[in-house]
Every structure is written in C-alpha cells, then in structure tokens.
Amino acid sequence: MRLIAAFVSLGALGLLAACGVGDDATFRYRLSFSLGINGAVRSGSSIIAVRYWTGGASWGTGKTTYSIVKGVAPVIDLGRYGTLVASMASNGEEWFRRKKQYGLTCKKPLTADSLPAKFSQEPAALANLRQGKRDLTDDSYPAFIWFPYGQPYERAQQLCPEEFPRVIGANIELQSVTIEVAPDAPLLTRLNISVPWLDEIRADQTRLGGVTTTAGIFKPRRTLMIETDDPTN
C-alpha cells in the first residue's frame, strides 16, 4: 500500500492531551538545530504543522486527542560525513536497544506532534500564538537520523547526540535545538534537496510500502521521518 501523507498519533501529546483540546486546532512551528563541525557551526531548520482534534474513543465513552503532522524534517549537510536529519518520528525500540548496548544516557526522543508541549499551552491556545521560542534540552530532543556519505539509505542510523563524535566524526557535536512559533511560514511537504539516499527512499518505500525486508535487509520506515508528501496526490 502507499504511504500516507502524514502520520497520526494517539495519546502522543502528553501534557497537551491532559489539558484538553478544542474540536480543531493547528499549530505551525520552526524546528531548528545546529552542530559544531571541526570548529565551524552548521544549522538546519524546517517548518512543521500539527493539527489537533478530538473525537469519540472507539473503545468507550469520552473523547481522545488525535494529531496529524505535515511538513519536512530539518536537514544538515555534513559534507564527507554524510547527512543528519532531526526526524519527525522515531523508533523507540532502536533508542532502547542502543541505550542498553552502548550505555547511553540520552532520553527517549520526542515526535513532531509532541514538541509543541514545550510551550505549555492547550492546542487551541497554541493555534493563536504569534511568537515564542523554546530551547530544547536533552529530555525533549527529536530523534536524529544519520545517513552516511555514499551509502544506501539502509545504512542510516538513529543516534543519540552523545554518539555523534564516536559514530559520525570525532569533532561533531550538537550545539542547540529550538522550536519557534511560525504561524505564517510557508509549509513544504517534500524535501527540496538532491541526495541519492532520498531518491532511494522515495522509490523503494513508495513501491514496497515502508518497512520491509529484501535479501535479509531490514528497512525502517524512513519516509514518515523526513517528509509527509503523498506521491499519489
């Protein structure tokens, strides 16, 4: 089946869900991050929109908060080191596996629909915000996906920031991650970069429908992590 144009999350809002929500609210924000690379600083940013709404819970009475994300993930070109993406979705199992295997201290990464909770506002209030910025700390980072230079996309890894120097390069470190209100910023749903691994993902995961195994190779569903464009539309 074709991948959908955006991903829906049930109960992923944490604080926001507990506060309650109106029937329909959309919050648009800019997610940015920067890296120190051999003494220089490189940055990437993108616009993400989250629509929240409530509906009757299928398992009983009451209402449940739902969300749908549109946009693209911010990307930083690392040159000979490859590409790093601040993902809109994450693989919790991979985070747990790496944390246990390598003794990491990083917290579980958040998804794009969870990050607006850092403004401590109900979705209806978020939709009316015109300005505001938050610096994210290690308990609220998105997942970071590293695509090694010249390698097929199957070689990509979801990494914790503390792994960057060991896995990507000795002098590569996370400098900052921010989320900023951006109600009027233009929204893209397809990355406008040209890299072989992105072309491979679009062709492979559109045709094969996401996670699959070919010749014994496990392929995580990377599409929803980086862009929400639906090629069928």
C-alpha positions in Angstrom: 0.0 0.0 0.0 1.1 3.6 -0.5 2.4 5.5 2.5 0.0 8.1 3.8 0.8 11.8 3.5 1.1 12.4 7.3 1.2 10.3 10.4 -1.5 10.2 13.1 -0.6 9.8 16.8 -3.0 8.7 19.5 -2.1 9.7 23.0 1.3 11.1 22.0 0.6 14.6 23.3 1.4 14.1 27.0 0.9 17.4 28.6 -1.2 18.8 25.8 -3.7 15.9 25.9 -4.1 16.3 29.6 -5.0 19.9 29.3 -7.8 19.3 26.8 -8.3 20.5 23.3 -10.9 22.2 21.1 -12.5 20.5 18.2 -9.8 21.5 15.7 -6.6 23.5 16.1 -3.4 23.7 14.0 0.0 24.9 15.3 2.8 25.7 12.9 6.4 25.9 14.2 10.0 26.0 13.1 12.3 23.2 14.3 16.0 24.1 14.2 19.2 22.5 15.2 22.9 23.3 14.9 26.1 21.3 15.0 29.7 22.1 15.7 31.7 20.5 12.9 35.5 20.8 13.2 35.2 24.2 14.9 32.5 25.6 12.5 28.8 25.7 13.1 26.2 24.5 10.7 22.4 24.8 11.1 19.3 23.4 9.6 15.6 24.2 10.1 12.2 23.4 8.7 8.5 24.2 9.2 6.2 21.6 10.7 2.4 21.9 11.2 0.5 19.9 13.7 -3.3 19.6 13.6 -5.0 18.5 16.8 -8.6 17.4 17.1 -10.8 15.4 19.5 -13.1 12.5 18.8 -15.1 9.8 20.5 -12.9 7.0 21.7 -13.7 3.8 19.9 -13.0 1.7 23.0 -15.6 3.5 25.2 -17.1 6.8 26.1 -15.3 10.1 26.3 -13.0 11.9 23.9 -9.5 11.2 22.7 -7.0 13.7 21.3 -5.6 12.9 17.9 -3.0 14.7 15.8 -1.7 14.7 12.3 1.7 16.1 11.2 2.6 17.8 7.9 6.0 19.2 6.8 9.6 18.1 6.4 12.4 17.4 8.8 15.3 19.8 9.2 18.5 18.6 7.5 22.2 19.4 7.8 24.7 18.5 5.1 27.8 17.2 6.8 29.9 17.0 3.7 32.1 14.0 3.7 30.4 12.9 6.9 27.0 12.5 5.3 23.7 14.0 6.3 22.0 14.4 9.7 18.2 14.8 10.0 16.2 15.9 13.0 13.4 13.4 12.5 9.7 14.0 12.8 9.2 10.4 14.1 11.3 8.0 16.0 11.9 4.3 16.6 11.5 3.7 20.3 12.8 0.2 20.0 16.0 1.4 18.4 16.5 4.0 21.1 16.1 1.4 23.8 18.5 -1.0 22.0 21.3 1.5 21.5 20.8 2.9 25.0 21.2 -0.6 26.5 24.0 -1.8 24.2 26.2 1.3 24.5 25.3 2.5 28.0 23.9 5.8 26.7 22.3 8.4 28.9 20.0 10.1 26.3 16.3 10.3 27.0 13.7 8.9 24.6 13.3 11.2 21.6 10.0 13.0 21.0 7.9 13.1 17.9 6.9 16.2 15.9 3.5 16.3 17.4 4.9 16.2 21.0 7.3 19.0 20.7 4.7 21.8 21.0 4.1 20.7 24.5 7.2 22.7 25.5 5.0 25.9 25.2 2.8 24.5 28.0 -0.4 25.6 26.1 -3.6 23.8 25.1 -3.8 23.2 21.4 -6.5 25.9 21.0 -4.2 28.4 22.6 -1.2 27.2 20.5 -3.1 27.9 17.3 -3.4 31.6 18.4 0.2 32.1 19.3 2.0 34.6 17.1 5.5 34.4 18.6 7.6 32.5 21.0 10.7 30.3 21.1 12.0 27.5 23.3 15.4 25.9 23.7 15.0 22.2 23.9 17.0 20.2 26.4 18.1 16.5 26.3 14.7 15.4 27.7 12.9 16.8 24.6 15.1 16.3 21.6 13.7 14.8 18.4 15.3 11.6 17.0 18.4 12.2 14.9 18.9 10.1 11.8 22.4 9.9 10.3 22.8 9.0 6.6 26.5 8.1 5.9 28.0 9.6 2.9 27.9 7.5 -0.3 26.0 4.6 1.5 22.5 3.3 0.7 19.7 4.5 2.9 19.5 1.1 4.7 22.8 2.1 6.4 21.2 5.1 8.1 21.2 5.0 11.9 19.1 6.6 14.6 21.6 8.2 17.0 21.6 10.0 20.4 23.6 13.2 20.3 26.2 11.8 22.7 27.0 9.3 19.9 27.8 11.9 17.2 31.6 12.1 17.9 32.0 8.3 18.1 29.8 7.4 15.1 29.8 10.3 12.7 33.1 12.1 13.4 35.3 13.0 16.3 34.7 16.7 16.1 31.0 16.7 15.5 28.8 17.8 18.4 25.2 19.0 18.9 25.1 22.7 19.7 21.4 23.6 20.1 17.8 22.5 19.3 15.0 25.1 19.3 11.3 25.2 18.5 9.8 28.6 17.4 6.3 29.7 16.7 5.9 30.3 12.9 2.2 30.7 12.0 2.8 32.3 8.6 5.9 30.5 7.4 5.4 28.5 4.1 5.0 24.8 4.6 6.7 22.2 2.5 5.8 18.5 2.5 8.6 17.4 0.3 12.3 18.0 0.9 13.9 20.2 -1.8 17.4 18.6 -1.5 19.0 16.3 -4.0 20.8 13.3 -2.4 20.9 9.7 -3.6 19.6 8.2 -0.3 16.4 10.4 -0.5 15.7 9.2 -4.1 16.2 5.6 -2.9 13.8 6.1 0.0 11.1 7.6 -2.3 11.4 4.9 -4.9 11.8 2.0 -2.5 9.3 2.8 0.2 6.6 4.0 -2.1 6.8 0.8 -4.0 7.3 -1.5 -1.1 5.1 0.2 1.4 7.5 1.1 4.2 9.1 -1.4 6.5 10.1 -4.5 4.6 12.9 -7.0 4.2 14.7 -7.6 1.0 17.5 -10.1 0.8 17.6 -10.2 4.6 17.9 -6.4 5.0 15.6 -4.7 7.4 14.3 -1.3 6.1 12.9 1.0 8.8 10.0 3.3 7.6 12.1 6.4 7.0 9.6 8.2 4.8 7.4 9.5 7.7 10.6 10.6 9.5 11.6 13.0 6.8 8.7 14.3 4.7 4.9 13.9 4.6 4.4 14.3 0.8 2.0 11.8 -0.7 3.1 10.9 -4.2 -0.5 9.7 -5.0 -1.9 13.2 -4.7 
